[in-house]
Amino acid sequence: MGGLWARWRRRRGRRGVRALDPGLKAMVRAAYDEGRPIPESLARKAAEAGDPRGMTVYGIGLGERGAYAEAVHWLGKAAATGDVSAMVVLGTVHLDHGELGEAERHFQRAADRGHAGARLALRQLRARRNGSGH
């Protein structure tokens, strides 16, 4: 019975992620790692295929054009996979919209995973909340 359960879990874990075309994968990686521009339609394709970097890149693009709810959705999906950059961006989006509790939650998750920028953002957020301004 353990073998059947293990096979089911392996298949289930892979179901949400489809393999990306190598060219698209390279474009998404460059957009994610280096900030290179990528057409929104390609970022969406990568996100819908379940690629965490694609979700992050697509979420950032959505946020830049003001599609806040959609950006939060895709960044949240990427953050749920453990993507630390998505956590930081999601915290920033919430901070920009005055949602300090949500911003703190996402910054804390990233800081707990060792992201130095998230630790700094947490200190600044808490100082702002406490009225010290530093």
URQUI-V614173 format. One record per backbone hydrogen bond with DSSP energy under -0.5 kcal/mol. CO is the residue of the C=O (numbers start at 1). NH is the residue of the N-H. E is the energy in kcal/mol with one decimal. If there is no record, write none. Layout:
co = <CO:CO>
nh = <NH:NH>
e = <E:E>
This chain:
co = <1:2:3:4:5:6:7:8:9:10:11:12:14:16:21:22:23:24:25:26:27:28:29:30:30:31:39:39:40:41:42:43:44:45:46:47:49:50:51:52:53:54:55:56:57:58:59:60:61:62:63:66:67:68:69:70:71:72:73:74:75:76:77:78:78:79:82:83:84:85:86:87:88:89:90:91:92:93:94:95:98:99:100:101:102:103:104:105:106:107:108:109:110:110:111:114:115:116:117:118:119:120:121:122:123:124:125:126:127:127:127:128>
nh = <5:6:7:8:9:10:11:12:13:14:15:16:17:18:25:26:27:28:29:30:31:32:33:34:36:35:42:43:44:45:46:47:48:49:51:50:18:52:55:56:57:58:59:60:61:62:63:64:65:67:66:68:71:72:73:74:75:76:77:78:79:80:81:81:83:82:84:87:88:89:90:91:92:93:94:95:96:97:99:98:100:103:104:105:106:107:108:109:110:111:112:113:113:115:114:116:119:120:121:122:123:124:125:126:127:128:129:130:131:132:133:131>
e = <-2.3:-2.5:-2.3:-2.4:-2.5:-2.3:-2.5:-2.8:-2.4:-1.3:-1.3:-0.6:-1.2:-0.6:-2.9:-2.1:-2.0:-2.8:-2.5:-2.3:-2.4:-2.8:-3.3:-2.2:-1.5:-1.0:-0.8:-2.1:-2.8:-1.8:-2.2:-2.5:-3.2:-1.3:-2.2:-1.7:-3.0:-0.6:-2.5:-2.2:-2.9:-2.8:-2.6:-2.5:-2.3:-2.6:-2.4:-2.4:-1.4:-2.7:-1.3:-1.8:-2.5:-2.7:-2.0:-2.4:-2.8:-2.3:-2.0:-2.2:-2.8:-2.1:-0.7:-0.9:-1.8:-1.8:-0.8:-1.6:-2.0:-2.6:-2.8:-2.4:-2.3:-2.6:-2.3:-2.4:-2.8:-1.1:-2.9:-2.0:-1.4:-2.5:-2.8:-2.0:-2.1:-2.6:-2.6:-1.9:-2.0:-2.9:-2.7:-0.6:-0.8:-2.1:-2.0:-0.7:-1.7:-2.1:-2.5:-2.4:-2.2:-2.5:-2.7:-2.9:-2.2:-2.4:-2.5:-2.1:-0.6:-1.9:-1.1:-0.7>
